[in-house]
């Protein structure tokens, strides 16, 4: 005999739509990233405009309209602290654009940086009202990661992926061989979010949330491994390990034991890609002893970026200036480009237009002014997020799950930037990630506030106790920024 339902009845569909529609523009760029379509010249994904980019532009416009109207979510201005932390990168961007050899050519770079690190994060901060909104958006990261990751595993199994070591086995999802980091980035984001949900389910979450999140995190290991993305492997290992340790000592011991068991079964028991993955891992440290061409190119471009900074230490060579100055600072060991093929695409020579290191890219193009402003903003977000997480962990019912996800995503991004930079369709997702991080670090629930949950895609949340009752818990500042 089925057990009778307890608690307040679920709100009608119209009520749930009314609850979530203000935050749908934040989730839209995440969902639309599954659409494999972009406008551009096809030569470089960094100059192309994806459907997700258009959705993020709509997000900024939507937030601006609500801010001007002065009603509803997004109608309150940023707090002084949030305005400073999110706005300080504009200083470096403006200086690098004005001092560039060709300021007009630098304008697209200015707009791109402004989109990813200033406007989209600020819009997310303004539109998120509480921890349930945060979880609602974060849940779509897991859904997107499972979709792209499942497609990637299928590519590996059927040898229909991007070309790697002479075989079309590299999992790239819907991004194609010219953006091999796209799927790996999405899968890594999903794994970090799923790990946080598995270790600290939201207060009042259904029983299925923990096992579902655990299963998702484990399932995403395969597509991440089959992406053969060394930078994503390192960043994900650091971020997931940090999330596990921050969840508590006992939880960390159980989680690490389970992770070792899964690794033994997948690699030792079934031999899932063990030889190729081992060779790929070993290539990370092969800098002087027979490194592969991709490693040689990477370190050569890093040296070129440092050389550009030496020439223009204060302001750099200007936004979008790295390709123009690359050959004048690179050694003869740099190849003319990387070979791409497979995943439904013909052979193409992809030009090397960035050093594949975000910090060195900013240092070379924006100088000390730009790197201080941008890295300072990121450091403030990480410090603020960690401080709130430590406070939330000590109080039952606080949104510690949001803190784990935010800090984990920030750590992943800071480590991954050692091996990658912005560019490609997944860049639009980076702006949403920084928005989630900024919301938790700067305007999330006050330390000690008790939050209602959950708010994951498809989950049913308790409705208001009576007609006209507030939809947001009183202990959380609705729309406070």
Order of alpha helices (4+ residues) and beta strands (2+ residues): alpha-beta-beta-alpha-alpha-alpha-alpha-alpha-alpha-beta-beta-alpha-alpha-alpha-alpha-alpha-alpha-alpha-beta-beta-alpha-alpha-alpha
